[in-house]
Amino acid sequence: MRVNVKLMGWLRHYLREGIEEFDDRDLDLASGETVGSLATTLGFRGELDFLALLNGERVLTDSFDQALLKDGDELVLIPPLKGG
């Protein structure tokens, strides 16, 4: 299946080996992939909190492993905002 994934901000630096930096890209993923498993594959799941929007709808952190990705989905991953 093909999913458009957009990494915002400095999340672009948490990519697995073999994927160059990108803002958004169509990725070919295996059936059964979830928001959580993709974040693990990309390498930042355990490193930090992040926001996820799947087809424009927020995916709650507790639901990352249940949020199945489907062909044609658009996923935006956003790093936490910091500052004062």
C-alpha positions as CSV (number, residue, x, y, z in Angstrom):
1,M,0.0,0.0,0.0
2,R,1.1,3.6,-0.6
3,V,0.8,6.3,2.1
4,N,1.9,9.9,1.9
5,V,4.0,10.8,5.0
6,K,5.0,14.3,5.9
7,L,7.6,14.9,8.6
8,M,7.5,18.4,10.1
9,G,10.4,20.3,11.6
10,W,13.3,18.4,13.0
11,L,11.5,15.1,12.8
12,R,13.1,14.8,9.3
13,H,16.3,13.9,11.1
14,Y,14.9,10.7,12.6
15,L,14.8,8.6,9.5
16,R,15.9,5.0,9.1
17,E,19.0,4.1,7.1
18,G,18.4,4.2,3.4
19,I,15.9,7.0,3.4
20,E,17.2,10.5,2.7
21,E,15.7,13.6,4.3
22,F,12.2,14.5,3.0
23,D,9.4,16.8,3.9
24,D,6.8,14.5,2.4
25,R,7.0,11.3,0.4
26,D,4.8,8.5,-0.7
27,L,6.0,5.4,1.1
28,D,5.2,1.8,0.1
29,L,4.2,0.1,3.4
30,A,3.2,-3.4,4.3
31,S,-0.4,-4.1,5.1
32,G,-1.1,-3.8,8.8
33,E,1.3,-0.9,9.4
34,T,0.1,1.5,12.1
35,V,1.0,5.1,13.0
36,G,3.0,3.6,15.9
37,S,4.8,1.0,13.9
38,L,5.8,3.5,11.2
39,A,7.2,5.9,13.9
40,T,9.2,2.9,15.3
41,T,10.5,2.1,11.8
42,L,11.5,5.7,11.2
43,G,13.4,5.6,14.5
44,F,11.8,8.2,16.8
45,R,8.9,6.4,18.5
46,G,10.8,5.8,21.8
47,E,12.9,9.0,21.5
48,L,10.2,11.7,21.9
49,D,6.6,12.6,22.0
50,F,5.0,13.7,18.7
51,L,1.6,14.6,17.2
52,A,0.1,12.6,14.4
53,L,-2.6,13.7,12.0
54,L,-4.1,11.0,9.8
55,N,-6.1,12.4,6.9
56,G,-6.5,15.6,8.8
57,E,-7.7,14.0,12.1
58,R,-5.5,13.9,15.2
59,V,-4.5,10.5,16.4
60,L,-4.2,10.3,20.1
61,T,-1.0,9.0,21.5
62,D,-2.7,6.0,23.2
63,S,-4.2,5.0,19.8
64,F,-0.9,5.0,17.7
65,D,-0.8,1.2,17.7
66,Q,-4.4,0.8,16.7
67,A,-4.5,3.5,14.0
68,L,-4.1,1.3,10.9
69,L,-2.8,3.0,7.8
70,K,-4.6,2.3,4.5
71,D,-3.7,2.8,0.9
72,G,-4.0,6.5,-0.1
73,D,-3.8,7.8,3.5
74,E,-2.0,11.1,4.3
75,L,-0.1,11.0,7.6
76,V,1.6,14.2,9.1
77,L,4.0,13.7,12.0
78,I,4.8,16.8,14.1
79,P,7.4,17.3,16.7
80,P,6.5,18.7,20.1
81,L,6.6,22.5,20.4
82,K,9.1,23.8,22.9
83,G,10.0,27.2,24.1
84,G,9.1,29.9,26.4
